[in-house]
Amino acid sequence: MFRSQKGITLVALVITIVILIILATVAISFAFGQNGLIPYAENASDYAANDEAATSKLLNDAVSYLDSKVQSGYGPGTQDQSPGA
């Protein structure tokens, strides 16, 4: 008389598939959209390269400045020869 209900119904299967499609659409748009992860990662690599170049330039400028000061005799153990001193 009573049969046991095993498995899922067709309605539950269709609802599950629809929810999975919606989630996949949101995930794809989040990854590849205008402000998504992929464009953000591409821009981040450009920013990192520019930052590395700027840091290298600053370090080279600092080394050049210090070398010029050491060669001009203004280094450790010398007195400040600024005006008014």
Backbone as a chain_set.jsonl record, in Angstrom:
{"seq": "MFRSQKGITLVALVITIVILIILATVAISFAFGQNGLIPYAENASDYAANDEAATSKLLNDAVSYLDSKVQSGYGPGTQDQSPGA", "coords": {"N": [[0.81, -1.179, 0.0], [1.748, 1.332, 1.003], [4.348, 2.958, -0.486], [7.822, 3.309, -0.243], [9.594, 6.403, -0.321], [12.249, 6.996, -2.122], [15.254, 8.63, -3.066], [15.485, 11.697, -5.032], [13.088, 14.145, -5.973], [11.922, 15.197, -9.21], [11.382, 17.9, -9.273], [12.942, 18.938, -7.176], [15.44, 18.384, -8.222], [15.493, 20.027, -10.523], [15.301, 22.567, -9.327], [17.698, 22.587, -7.881], [19.565, 22.509, -9.997], [18.995, 24.955, -11.268], [19.72, 26.771, -9.252], [22.465, 26.209, -9.083], [23.27, 27.069, -11.64], [22.745, 29.814, -11.452], [24.556, 30.526, -9.393], [26.972, 29.865, -10.681], [26.94, 31.71, -12.776], [27.129, 34.14, -11.368], [29.636, 33.786, -10.168], [31.329, 33.632, -12.425], [30.931, 36.168, -13.57], [31.946, 37.688, -11.508], [34.619, 36.981, -11.576], [35.509, 37.576, -14.216], [34.431, 40.026, -14.879], [34.115, 43.659, -15.372], [35.291, 44.928, -13.132], [36.465, 42.706, -12.036], [38.269, 39.824, -10.711], [40.299, 38.899, -12.461], [41.002, 41.099, -14.296], [41.842, 42.824, -12.265], [44.035, 41.47, -11.214], [45.747, 41.531, -13.425], [46.251, 44.277, -13.591], [47.504, 44.601, -11.146], [49.978, 43.341, -11.493], [51.167, 45.091, -13.294], [51.291, 47.388, -11.702], [53.054, 46.475, -9.739], [55.412, 46.124, -11.201], [55.929, 48.778, -11.983], [56.26, 49.914, -9.451], [58.522, 48.578, -8.565], [60.437, 49.564, -10.355], [60.401, 52.292, -9.664], [61.265, 52.176, -7.006], [63.833, 51.129, -7.347], [65.011, 53.26, -8.757], [64.898, 55.293, -6.795], [66.609, 54.181, -4.852], [69.027, 54.079, -6.28], [69.402, 56.828, -6.698], [69.75, 57.65, -4.033], [72.108, 56.298, -3.351], [73.892, 57.497, -5.159], [73.805, 60.142, -4.227], [74.84, 59.836, -1.62], [77.398, 58.852, -2.244], [78.468, 61.075, -3.562], [78.577, 62.879, -1.456], [80.358, 61.628, 0.294], [82.696, 61.577, -1.247], [83.171, 64.276, -1.47], [84.167, 64.94, 0.936], [82.474, 65.28, 3.034], [81.515, 63.513, 5.399], [81.348, 60.849, 7.796], [82.774, 61.925, 10.834], [83.507, 64.452, 10.042], [83.022, 67.992, 10.295], [80.015, 69.907, 10.264], [79.632, 72.052, 7.592], [77.874, 74.091, 7.084], [76.357, 77.263, 6.257], [76.675, 79.815, 8.699], [77.472, 78.249, 10.748]], "CA": [[0.0, 0.0, 0.0], [2.625, 2.499, 1.061], [5.67, 2.69, -1.044], [8.799, 4.229, 0.35], [10.073, 7.401, -1.276], [13.698, 7.039, -2.135], [15.776, 9.491, -4.103], [14.978, 13.055, -5.054], [12.058, 14.351, -6.98], [12.322, 15.954, -10.379], [11.299, 19.313, -8.924], [14.13, 19.254, -6.381], [16.575, 18.346, -9.13], [15.436, 21.227, -11.358], [15.625, 23.707, -8.458], [19.136, 22.506, -7.604], [20.289, 22.889, -11.212], [18.806, 26.397, -11.464], [20.549, 27.469, -8.255], [23.86, 26.053, -9.5], [23.496, 27.94, -12.796], [22.805, 31.194, -10.94], [25.833, 30.68, -8.685], [28.054, 29.846, -11.668], [26.893, 32.989, -13.483], [27.665, 35.169, -10.468], [31.077, 33.549, -10.004], [32.02, 33.99, -13.665], [30.926, 37.625, -13.715], [32.849, 38.22, -10.482], [36.0, 36.725, -11.981], [35.87, 38.154, -15.506], [33.733, 41.287, -15.118], [34.928, 44.867, -15.54], [36.073, 45.1, -11.903], [36.636, 41.362, -11.505], [39.572, 39.41, -10.195], [41.286, 38.748, -13.527], [41.556, 42.417, -14.643], [42.519, 43.369, -11.097], [45.341, 40.808, -11.118], [46.584, 42.049, -14.504], [46.68, 45.614, -13.189], [48.41, 44.482, -10.004], [51.322, 43.03, -11.981], [51.698, 46.338, -13.845], [51.632, 48.257, -10.571], [54.237, 45.932, -9.077], [56.567, 46.426, -12.046], [56.188, 50.215, -11.859], [56.759, 50.168, -8.099], [59.893, 48.07, -8.513], [61.282, 50.511, -11.086], [60.493, 53.519, -8.879], [62.098, 51.882, -5.842], [65.205, 51.008, -7.828], [65.481, 54.608, -9.064], [65.129, 55.987, -5.53], [67.808, 53.634, -4.221], [70.183, 54.537, -7.048], [69.578, 58.249, -6.392], [70.288, 57.76, -2.68], [73.503, 55.858, -3.401], [74.644, 58.552, -5.849], [73.885, 61.277, -3.322], [75.773, 59.507, -0.548], [78.736, 58.788, -2.836], [78.953, 62.443, -3.812], [78.894, 63.499, -0.162], [81.562, 60.999, 0.837], [83.829, 61.999, -2.063], [83.438, 65.7, -1.257], [84.75, 65.101, 2.257], [81.437, 65.462, 4.052], [81.135, 62.168, 5.804], [81.507, 60.632, 9.233], [83.971, 62.495, 11.424], [83.737, 65.822, 9.599], [82.087, 68.943, 10.879], [79.03, 70.497, 9.356], [80.158, 73.298, 7.056], [76.76, 74.874, 6.596], [76.503, 78.685, 6.577], [76.237, 80.2, 10.036], [77.939, 77.323, 11.77]], "C": [[0.866, 1.259, 0.0], [3.959, 2.144, 0.433], [6.636, 3.728, -0.469], [9.313, 5.165, -0.73], [11.583, 7.499, -1.136], [14.138, 7.936, -3.275], [15.154, 10.886, -4.041], [13.941, 13.191, -6.15], [12.616, 15.177, -8.126], [12.318, 17.448, -10.082], [12.536, 19.737, -8.122], [15.375, 19.263, -7.261], [16.63, 19.595, -10.003], [15.801, 22.458, -10.535], [17.12, 23.726, -8.155], [19.949, 22.942, -8.817], [20.171, 24.384, -11.469], [19.672, 27.191, -10.488], [22.021, 27.37, -8.621], [24.193, 26.93, -10.706], [23.605, 29.397, -12.365], [24.132, 31.443, -10.234], [27.017, 30.696, -9.653], [28.102, 31.165, -12.438], [27.477, 34.106, -12.637], [29.168, 35.006, -10.31], [31.851, 33.94, -11.253], [32.053, 35.492, -13.854], [31.841, 38.277, -12.682], [34.306, 38.053, -10.9], [36.396, 37.508, -13.226], [35.204, 39.483, -15.803], [34.686, 42.466, -15.195], [35.811, 45.115, -14.316], [36.341, 43.757, -11.239], [38.061, 41.066, -11.084], [40.646, 39.344, -11.275], [41.841, 40.105, -13.968], [42.315, 43.056, -13.481], [43.915, 42.766, -10.953], [46.277, 41.296, -12.221], [47.101, 43.441, -14.161], [47.677, 45.554, -12.038], [49.826, 44.157, -10.465], [51.965, 44.266, -12.608], [52.13, 47.284, -12.73], [52.902, 47.782, -9.867], [55.5, 46.239, -9.893], [56.928, 47.91, -11.961], [56.773, 50.557, -10.494], [58.198, 49.704, -7.958], [60.855, 49.035, -9.211], [61.468, 51.803, -10.285], [61.388, 53.314, -7.647], [63.563, 51.784, -6.233], [65.795, 52.381, -8.138], [65.776, 55.384, -7.781], [66.397, 55.487, -4.84], [69.072, 54.076, -4.957], [70.459, 56.018, -6.793], [70.195, 58.445, -5.01], [71.763, 57.356, -2.648], [74.367, 56.92, -4.077], [74.833, 59.763, -4.939], [74.913, 61.015, -2.217], [77.207, 59.413, -1.068], [79.302, 60.181, -3.074], [79.319, 63.143, -2.51], [80.175, 62.926, 0.437], [82.791, 61.472, 0.062], [84.156, 63.475, -1.866], [83.993, 65.972, 0.146], [83.73, 65.343, 3.357], [80.921, 64.094, 4.422], [81.287, 62.032, 7.299], [82.825, 61.225, 9.737], [84.281, 63.901, 10.949], [82.701, 66.728, 10.228], [81.166, 69.5, 9.823], [79.556, 71.844, 8.889], [79.041, 74.138, 6.467], [76.946, 76.322, 7.007], [75.965, 78.978, 7.974], [76.721, 79.266, 11.118], [79.311, 77.701, 12.251]], "O": [[0.741, 2.124, -0.866], [4.598, 1.154, 0.789], [6.271, 4.883, -0.247], [9.452, 4.785, -1.893], [12.106, 8.02, -0.151], [13.487, 8.001, -4.317], [14.4, 11.209, -3.123], [13.932, 12.438, -7.124], [13.679, 15.785, -8.0], [13.165, 18.183, -10.591], [13.107, 20.796, -8.382], [16.272, 20.08, -7.052], [17.705, 20.162, -10.201], [16.546, 23.312, -11.014], [17.737, 24.791, -8.173], [20.926, 23.676, -8.67], [21.154, 25.02, -11.851], [20.29, 28.183, -10.875], [22.755, 28.348, -8.483], [25.293, 27.478, -10.781], [24.461, 30.131, -12.859], [24.765, 32.474, -10.46], [27.961, 31.461, -9.462], [29.184, 31.679, -12.72], [28.24, 34.931, -13.139], [29.899, 35.996, -10.318], [32.929, 34.524, -11.147], [33.078, 36.045, -14.253], [32.448, 39.312, -12.959], [35.136, 38.911, -10.6], [37.501, 38.047, -13.29], [35.396, 40.025, -16.892], [35.903, 42.306, -15.098], [36.976, 45.48, -14.469], [36.435, 43.676, -10.014], [38.934, 41.934, -11.1], [41.796, 39.702, -11.018], [43.062, 40.259, -14.012], [43.313, 43.747, -13.69], [44.866, 43.468, -10.61], [47.474, 41.459, -11.984], [48.266, 43.749, -14.413], [48.595, 46.371, -11.968], [50.786, 44.655, -9.878], [53.172, 44.471, -12.474], [53.193, 47.901, -12.799], [53.726, 48.595, -9.45], [56.538, 46.576, -9.324], [58.106, 48.256, -11.877], [57.673, 51.39, -10.39], [59.004, 50.365, -7.304], [61.953, 49.291, -8.718], [62.571, 52.347, -10.234], [62.177, 54.192, -7.299], [64.434, 52.297, -5.53], [66.954, 52.641, -7.817], [66.8, 56.062, -7.692], [67.17, 56.282, -4.305], [70.074, 54.409, -4.326], [71.617, 56.423, -6.683], [71.06, 59.302, -4.83], [72.571, 58.009, -1.988], [75.467, 57.209, -3.606], [75.919, 60.341, -4.896], [75.749, 61.869, -1.921], [78.136, 59.854, -0.391], [80.479, 60.433, -2.816], [80.275, 63.918, -2.47], [80.977, 63.657, 1.018], [83.829, 61.742, 0.667], [85.298, 63.885, -2.071], [84.256, 67.123, 0.494], [84.106, 65.587, 4.504], [79.983, 63.587, 3.807], [81.347, 63.042, 8.001], [83.871, 61.035, 9.116], [85.249, 64.496, 11.422], [81.633, 66.279, 10.644], [81.504, 69.555, 8.64], [79.893, 72.693, 9.714], [79.238, 74.823, 5.463], [77.619, 76.598, 8.0], [74.927, 78.45, 8.376], [76.412, 79.467, 12.293], [79.868, 77.028, 13.118]]}, "num_chains": 1, "name": "protein.A"}
